[in-house]
Amino acid sequence: MNAKPEASVFLEPLTIGIHAADRARLHVGDTVAIQGCGAVGISALVAAKETGARKAIVVGAPESRLKFAKEFGADVTINIEEARDPDERIKLVKGETIGEYGVDAVFECTGVPSAIPEGIKMLRRGGTYIVAGHFTDAGNTSLNPYADFNNKHITLVGVWGGDVAHFVRGRPLIESGKYPFEKFVSHKLPLERCEDAMKAIMGKYRLDGKEVNKIVIMGSL
């Protein structure tokens, strides 16, 4: 095994990314956009590239996570803290496609309802939109059946977690060391600080004055 032990914490989100790529039915040479650059977004990025995506565009923030996305294979990153207007972000994504036609697939990995109509507008006609980031009810969003579905002739699919097969396929990818999953670990805490870790990921994603990405709980021998 070439990967460091702490990389194993990425296995669960990686199963979601693999599941999402399966549902997207990608083809070699496709261009994809990933909304969000947390663990699920990075996992969708890895799975899309492994499945054959030629170009991957990651839309998210903060800049530190977008830098991680580059290390994991993102060809283009768009910082939503700099490009604050959704229409600007849509134009930037389409500008990375042939004829500014739109991407073949968009992976929603944000958990933010307003990301969905924005992401659908990034698609080419006949593209696929994969909702992978909503594991809690964050509210409603507004969509137009004609403009967003019928006229664009899109495929809309949802992804709920991963199955045993996704774990089996994800483990050797982590063990290979091909991707620096361990770099996404921001904190290593002793078992007695498990409560601190839970409060951080359920709150503002900051702990000990540092942004939380992934947390490893170290058991004592």
N, C-alpha and C positions, 0 to 999 in steps of 0.2 A: 504494500500500500504506500503510495507516494504522498498522500494528503496527510495533514496534521490531524490529530484526534478531534480538535475543536470544530473542524469542518463538518463533522457529523450533524451538528445542530441545523444544518441547511437541508437535511434530507426531507423533512416534512414539507417545507415550502416548495422544494424542488418537485415533489410529486404533483403539486398543484400546477406548476409550470408545464410538466410533461403531459398531464391530463389536458391542459388548455391547448397545447400544441396538437395533441391528437384530435381534439374537437375542431380545431381550425382547419384540419386537412390541408396543410401547407404543401406546396410544391417547390422543387428545387428552382432557385432563382427568384422566389417571391420577395417582395419588399413589405416589411411589417412595421407597425408602430406599437410601442408599449407605453401606456399611460401609467406612470408611477414607477419609482425606482427603489422601493423597499424590497424586502426579501422575496415577495411574490413576483414583483416586477422583474427583478434580476433573474429569478428562476424561469419566468416566461421567456426572457431574452435568451438565456442559455438553451432552453428547449427549442425555441424557434430556430436558432442558429444550427443546432445539432440536427434539426429536421430538414434543413436545406434552405432557409431564408438567406438571400444574397445580401440584403441590406436591412439593418435594424435601426430604427429611430426611437430613442427613448425620450419621453416628455415627462419632466418632473422637477423635483427640488428636494433638498438643497444641493448646492454645487458639489459638496463632498460626496453625495451619493451618485451624482452624475459622473464623477470621476471613477467611482467603482464600476459604473455601467460600462465605461470605456474599457476597463480592464477585463470585463466579462464579454466583450465582443461588440458593444454598441458602435455603429459606424457614425452615427450622428446623435448629438444630445441637444435638447431644447430646454432651457431653464425657465420654468413658469414664473419665477420671481423676477425675471428680466423681460420675458415676453408675457405680459400680464393680460393682454386682450385675447380671448379665445379665438377670434377671427384671425389674429396675427399668427397664433400657433397653428391653426388649420392651414393657413397659407404657407408657413414654413415647412410643414410636413409634406404638403402636396408638391412644394418646390423641389423636394428630393426624389420625385417620381417622374417617370417618362411622360413628357407632355403635361406635367402637373395634373395628371389624371386622378391620382389618389393611390393609397396603398392597397395591397391585396388583403391584408388582415390587420385588425387593431385588437390588442389585448388590453382590456380595462383591468388595472391592478391597483386602483386607488381607494376604493370604498367610498368615493365621493359621488353622489348622484349626478351632479352637474357635469361630470366628466363624460357621461354617456352620450348626450346629444352632440357634444363637441367631437367625440371620437368617431361617431357615425359619419360626421361630415368630412372626416379625414379619409374615408374609404373611397375606393373607386366604385363604379357601378358594378354590381355583382360581387362585391367583396364580402368578407365575413367579420362580424363583430363578436368578440368573445368576452363575456362578463365573468371575471374571475376574482374580483376584489371585494364583493359584497357578502360578507359572512355574518353581518348583523344588519338590522333594518335601520338605514341611515336616512330614510325619507324617500319622497317621490321626486320624479323629474318629468319634464314636459317633452313629449315627442309628437311629431306630426306623421300620421300614418301614410299619407301620400308622399311627402318629401323625404322622409327618413326610411321608409320601408318599400312601398310599392314602386315608386319612380326609380329608386336606386337599386331595386331588385336584390337587396342584401340578404345574407343569412345571419340570423341572430341566435347565438347559443350561450348557454350558461354552464358554469363549471362549479361543482361542489366537491371540494377536497380532492383526495386521491384514493386509489384502490391499491390492493396488494401488489398488483402488477407494476404500478408506477413506482412503488418502493423498490421492487426488484430491479427495475431498469435504472433508477436513480442512484442506487448505491455504488455500482461500479464507476459511474461517471464522477462521483465525488472522490472515490478512492484513487482514481487515475491521476489526480493532481493536475488535470488539464486546466481547471479553473481555480482561481485563488479564493475559494469559499471562506477559508479561515480569516481572510483580511476583513470580512464583513462583521466579524465578531468584535464588538466594541467594549464589552465588559466580561471579566472573569471574576465570579464572586464565590465566596464560600457558601456552604449549604445554609448556614444560619442567616444569610442575607437574601434568602429566597423571597421573603415578603417584600423587601425593597425592590427587587426585580419586578415582581408582579405589579406593584404600585406604579412603577415607572412606565411599563408598557400599557397600563390602563389609564395613564395620565398624559403628561406632556412629553413623554419619550426623552427625558433627561435624567441622568443619575450621576451623582458625584461631579456635577459641573460639566458633564459631557453628554453629547447626543447619543441616544441608544439606537443601535442597529440590530444586533443579535447579542443575547446574553448567554454565557456558559456558566452553569452552576457546577462548581468543583466539589465533589464529594471527598470526605476525609477517609484516609485508610486506617 
